[in-house]
């Protein structure tokens, strides 16, 4: 209940990505007291004891472009140089909850539908890849 109150207070947008039966990623846009925005990326893994292990990354607006570029460049490197024969689309599907048979395959609550369906007003144009810092 406390998390719902907190999300209503500073949560602006949320997108859930199911990645298997025990792992979910959450992309949440949050607002600050000064009416600024930042992104949190949370990995949530269900443990054997049914509790959850969570890891969170905070991405601030001044780092959005660099973060997205570095991530895209890294994924492209894996796809083209390391695993060129791997079929990544074979895993490009949504996982269903065990209890989702009663609601016709749609697991989102009405509140999640409202949050996830908000249109994005950001027009994102990434700069050239040379703007991304590389680690050696």
Secondary structure in CASP SS format (residue, H / E / C, confidence):
PFRMAT SS
TARGET T0000
AUTHOR 0000-0000-0000
METHOD secondary structure of the structure
MODEL  1
X C 1.00
X H 1.00
X H 1.00
X H 1.00
X H 1.00
X H 1.00
X H 1.00
X H 1.00
X H 1.00
X H 1.00
X E 1.00
X E 1.00
X E 1.00
X E 1.00
X E 1.00
X E 1.00
X E 1.00
X E 1.00
X C 1.00
X C 1.00
X C 1.00
X C 1.00
X E 1.00
X E 1.00
X E 1.00
X E 1.00
X E 1.00
X E 1.00
X E 1.00
X E 1.00
X E 1.00
X C 1.00
X C 1.00
X C 1.00
X C 1.00
X C 1.00
X E 1.00
X E 1.00
X E 1.00
X E 1.00
X E 1.00
X E 1.00
X E 1.00
X E 1.00
X E 1.00
X E 1.00
X C 1.00
X C 1.00
X C 1.00
X C 1.00
X C 1.00
X E 1.00
X E 1.00
X E 1.00
X E 1.00
X E 1.00
X E 1.00
X E 1.00
X E 1.00
X E 1.00
X H 1.00
X H 1.00
X H 1.00
X H 1.00
X H 1.00
X H 1.00
X H 1.00
X H 1.00
X H 1.00
X H 1.00
X H 1.00
X H 1.00
X H 1.00
X H 1.00
X H 1.00
X H 1.00
X H 1.00
X H 1.00
X H 1.00
X H 1.00
X H 1.00
X H 1.00
X C 1.00
X C 1.00
X C 1.00
X C 1.00
X C 1.00
X H 1.00
X H 1.00
X H 1.00
X H 1.00
X C 1.00
X C 1.00
X C 1.00
X C 1.00
X C 1.00
X C 1.00
X C 1.00
X C 1.00
X H 1.00
X H 1.00
X H 1.00
X H 1.00
X C 1.00
X C 1.00
X C 1.00
X C 1.00
X C 1.00
X C 1.00
X H 1.00
X H 1.00
X H 1.00
X H 1.00
X H 1.00
X H 1.00
X H 1.00
X C 1.00
X C 1.00
X C 1.00
X C 1.00
X C 1.00
X C 1.00
X C 1.00
X C 1.00
X C 1.00
X C 1.00
X C 1.00
X C 1.00
X H 1.00
X H 1.00
X H 1.00
X C 1.00
X C 1.00
X C 1.00
X C 1.00
X C 1.00
END
